[in-house]
Amino acid sequence: MEKIKSDWFLIETEQEYETALSRYEEIKYAAKGTSEHKEKLLLAHLISDFEEKTSELPEVDPVELIKIRMEDFGFKPVDLAKEYGDKATVSKVLNYKQSLSLTMIRKFSKLLHIPADALIAEYQLR
């Protein structure tokens, strides 16, 4: 197991961002209460802060935005279902058959590092 990196600072460059993402992937399943879990929480905050400052979210509807971020993080619909707890509902939302619920907006905002206000925009169901 790699030694815990304890000298994280605000992420200011793309290189630091890539390093932080890489480390986050290594420890994303760390058990609660461990120092790696605390490091994971810090990294999530630092990564999110950097992304908010540097990335312009595309002008797309909330479902498309979710799909883009899923691709960015390498997530599949099953990963969203694990977070939300209902595979069928996630499928309906991703296929524009059902609107995002407030609970989904909260969970997906956190999971995919998307500001919640970007997920509340109106969009057409099909």
FENWOGI-V186876 format. One record per helix or strand of 2 or more residues. SS is the DSSP state (H for helix, E for strand). FROM is the first residue (numbers start at 1). LEN is the number of residues. Records with the same first field share a line. If there is no record, write none. Layout:
BEGIN
SS: FROM-LEN + FROM-LEN
END
This chain:
BEGIN
H: 14-14 + 35-20 + 62-12 + 77-8 + 87-8 + 102-11 + 116-4
END
